[in-house]
């Protein structure tokens, strides 16, 4: 299964594509969509256009997006939420279901602790995806989101198989 992880951001939206096959993970590609334009509408359009091109090029089977955390700056949180809307919309337009994960859940799945810092996340991503060179911290986070989704999908599949075998 090919999975795209997306780390929403208004200035830089990170993305990472991995393959999950027979319990093994491999890196396909990663990058960052940098917004262009001065006003919010043009920046969101820029993210949509760039992420749509990534989706068309790598043709993932599944998508996962990090949930937004609310901070003290309400206006900033709202803008981040709008970028997250693009991150949810583009995979949905491609017909994919989208998994959503809290930042702490992603860190716990990849690092083992829910309050890991960005350097720890990037280090563990590189360990789990040998030869991977993230394009930046947002791309590393996106790869971590994809890894988290692969773990959750594998667990759900094992559970469904166990339940099916018990009937």
C-alpha positions in Angstrom: 0.0 0.0 0.0 1.3 3.5 -0.9 0.5 6.1 1.8 0.9 9.8 1.7 1.3 11.6 5.0 0.5 15.3 5.1 1.7 17.9 7.7 -0.6 20.9 7.1 1.0 24.3 7.2 0.1 27.6 5.6 3.7 28.6 4.8 5.0 25.1 4.3 2.9 22.0 3.9 5.0 18.9 4.3 4.3 15.7 2.4 5.8 12.2 2.5 5.0 9.1 0.5 5.9 5.6 1.7 5.3 2.0 0.7 4.0 -0.5 3.2 4.4 -4.1 2.0 4.5 -7.3 4.0 5.2 -5.5 7.2 8.1 -3.5 5.6 8.2 0.2 5.1 10.2 2.0 2.3 10.6 5.6 1.4 9.2 6.7 -2.0 9.5 10.6 -1.9 9.0 13.6 0.3 8.9 17.4 0.0 7.3 20.6 1.0 4.7 22.7 -0.7 5.7 26.4 -0.2 2.9 28.9 -0.5 2.9 31.5 -3.2 0.9 34.7 -3.2 0.2 37.5 -0.8 -3.4 37.0 0.2 -4.8 34.0 1.9 -6.9 32.8 -1.0 -3.9 32.7 -3.4 -1.8 30.9 -0.8 -4.5 28.3 -0.3 -4.8 27.9 -4.1 -1.1 27.5 -4.3 -1.2 24.7 -1.7 -4.1 23.0 -3.5 -2.3 23.1 -6.9 1.0 21.8 -5.6 -0.5 19.0 -3.4 -2.7 17.9 -6.3 0.4 17.6 -8.5 2.1 15.4 -5.8 -1.0 13.2 -5.6 -1.2 12.8 -9.3 2.5 12.0 -9.6 2.8 9.4 -6.8 -0.8 8.0 -6.9 -1.1 6.9 -3.2 -3.7 4.3 -2.0 -4.3 6.0 1.3 -3.7 9.4 3.0 -3.1 10.6 6.5 -3.2 14.1 7.9 -2.1 15.5 11.2 -4.9 17.1 13.3 -4.6 20.7 14.2 -3.8 21.7 17.8 -5.3 24.9 19.1 -2.8 27.4 20.4 -3.2 30.9 22.0 -3.3 32.7 18.6 -6.9 32.2 17.4 -6.2 33.8 14.1 -3.2 31.6 13.5 -5.1 28.5 14.4 -7.9 29.4 12.0 -5.4 29.9 9.1 -3.7 26.6 9.9 -7.2 25.0 9.9 -7.8 26.4 6.4 -4.5 24.8 5.2 -5.6 21.6 6.9 -8.8 21.8 4.9 -6.7 21.7 1.7 -4.7 18.8 3.1 -8.0 16.9 3.6 -9.7 18.1 0.4 -7.0 17.0 -2.1 -6.9 13.3 -1.1 -10.7 13.2 -0.9 -10.8 14.6 -4.5 -8.6 11.7 -5.5 -11.1 9.3 -3.9 -9.0 8.3 -0.9 -10.1 7.8 2.6 -8.1 10.1 5.0 -6.8 9.0 8.4 -6.4 11.8 11.0 -3.9 11.6 13.8 -3.2 13.9 16.8 0.5 15.1 16.9 1.1 13.1 20.1 -0.3 9.9 18.6 2.1 10.3 15.6 5.1 10.9 17.9 4.2 8.0 20.1 3.9 5.6 17.1 7.2 6.7 15.6 9.4 7.6 18.5 7.7 5.8 21.4 6.8 8.9 23.4 4.1 11.4 22.7 6.1 14.5 23.6 9.2 14.0 21.3 10.8 17.0 19.7 11.2 17.5 15.9 14.8 16.2 15.9 13.8 13.0 17.6 11.0 12.5 15.1 13.3 13.1 12.1 15.9 10.7 13.6 13.4 7.9 14.0 12.0 8.5 10.5 15.5 8.1 9.1 15.9 4.9 11.1 12.6 3.4 9.9 13.1 4.5 6.3 16.8 3.8 5.5 18.2 6.1 2.9 15.5 8.7 3.4 16.6 12.4 3.4 13.7 14.5 4.5 13.4 17.9 2.6 12.9 19.6 6.0 11.1 19.3 9.3 7.7 19.5 7.8 8.5 16.7 5.3 9.9 14.6 8.2 6.7 15.1 10.1 4.7 14.1 7.1 6.7 10.9 6.7 6.0 10.2 10.4 2.3 10.7 9.8 2.4 8.2 7.0 4.3 5.7 9.2 1.8 6.1 11.9 -1.0 5.4 9.5 0.7 2.3 8.2 0.9 1.0 11.8 -2.7 1.8 12.5 -3.8 0.2 9.2 -1.8 -3.0 9.9 -3.2 -3.3 13.4 -6.8 -2.8 12.1 -6.2 -5.5 9.4 -4.8 -8.0 11.9 -7.8 -7.3 14.2 -10.2 -7.8 11.4 -8.5 -11.0 10.4 -8.6 -12.3 14.0 -12.3 -11.5 14.3 -13.0 -13.1 10.9 -11.1 -16.3 11.9 -13.0 -16.6 15.1 -16.4 -16.9 13.3 
